Amino acid sequence: MHTIWKGSISFGLVTIPIKLYAATEDKDIKFRSLHKKCKTPIKYEKICPICNEELTNDNLVKGYEYVKGKFVILSEEEMKELKEEYEEKSIKIIDFVNLDDIDPIYFNRSYFIGPNDNGTRAYALLREALVNSKRIGIAEITIRSKRHLAIVRVYHDGLLMETIHYPDEVRNVSDVPNIPEQIEINNKELDTAMLLIDQLTTDFDPSKYTDDYRTALMELIEEKVNTDETTTVDDIPRTNVVDLMSALQASIDRTKQQPQSTTPANNKGTTKTKQRTSRKKVTS
């Protein structure tokens, strides 16, 4: 399992060296967009719409749009300074609470916590303390330059960290349109609904739930592979054909716009003098 973060957990004066591992993975089937005509994967380029130039990361800066069309620019040095100030390699537990006190809407992403070198005993101590107290830890951590609120809890025989949203990241349900107010419900209707819930109530077994659509999609893909319904893409040339053609066309257009010179070769100096004089008159 790939380590994505190394640091420590601290609560009070106790510090535990640990490693983080992604506890979940995205199983979505990803597709690439191909040109319908030649089946070549298309490129997504960063192009300035004003300068009509293709850009690299060296040409880009960070900008925050505080009102429409107006930006505050942050330099790499400013971003780096803030990152160094707030990026601590520590999961700092600041409170202990009951898990039931946190609504699931706050939960974001899960990470397994494993002990690092010389951290096994302290790791086990925290695990047992959380089990006996029936509490979870509320912590703060910085991952990839983003500050997260998180919880630390026991999961089977190990520890699990789940990043959770800050309160201002959770939208207000009252903003949802057309939510009905208190409506008087017929007792017979309510009893029927409760009976249906009782009939469908069972112990939670995650293994019984599968993504039928993803399974069917993979079966369709495998069927096409087995029946050779595939396409092969030739090596994509590195030359930017679009830019090359644009440059060639621009050169042709520029040549067409230039008037054919009828001035004899021995009068070239006189012609250049007249051109400079003409430019001076225009600019004056």
JOHUJO-V623359 format. One record per pair of residues at least 24 apart in sequence whose ideal C-beta (glycine too) atoms are under 10 Angstrom apart, sorted by the first residue. I is the first residue (numbers start at 1). GAP is how many residues later the second one is. Records with the same first field share a line. If there is no record, write none. Layout:
I=GAP  GAP
This chain:
1=111  113
3=111  113
4=107  139  140
5=84  86  106  108  136  137  138  139  156
6=83  110
7=81  82  83  84  109  134  135  136
8=80  81  82  83  84  108  111  114
9=81  82  83  84  104  106  110  113  114  117  128  130  132  143  150  152
10=78  80  81  82  83  84  129
11=80  81  82  83  84  85  115  118  126  128  141
12=81
14=79  108  111  112  115
15=75  77  104  107
16=74  75  97  99  100  102  103  104  105  106  107  108  109  110  143
17=72  98  99  100  101  102  103  105  106
18=72  73  94  95  96  97  98  101  104  105  108  134  141  143
19=92  93  94  95  96  97  98  100
20=71  91  92  93  94  121  123  141
21=90  91  92  93  137  140
22=87  88  89  90
23=86  87  88  89  90  132  135  137  138  139
24=85  86  87  88
27=184  187  191
28=183  186  189
29=182  184  185  188  189  192
31=186  190
34=197  199
35=198
38=193  195  196
39=191  192  193  194  195
40=191  193  194  196
41=192  195
43=193  197  199
45=195  197  198
52=194
53=190
54=186  188  189
79=66
80=65
82=63
83=59  61  62  63
86=54  56  59  60  61
87=54  55  56  57  58  59  60
88=52  53  54  59
89=52  53
90=49  50  51  52
91=46  48  49  50  51  52  57  59  61  70
92=45  46  47  48  49  58
93=33  43  44  45  46  47  57  58  59
94=43  44  45  46  55
95=40  41  42  43  44  56
96=33  34  37  38  39  40  41  42  56
97=38  39  40  41  54
98=35  36  37  38
99=35  36  37  52  54  55
100=34  36
101=35  37
102=34  36  49  60  62
103=61  67
104=60
105=59  60  65  66  68
106=43  45  56  57  58  59  60  61  63  64
107=44  55  56  57  58
108=40  41  42  54  55  56  57  61
109=34  39  41  52  53  54  55
110=40  41  45  50  51  52  53
111=30  32  39  41  48  49  50  51  52
112=43  44  46  47  48  49
113=39  40  42  45  46  47  48
114=44  45
115=43  44
123=35  36
124=33  35
126=26  28  33
127=25  26  27  28  30  31  32
128=26
129=25
130=24  29
136=24  26
137=24
138=26
139=24  25
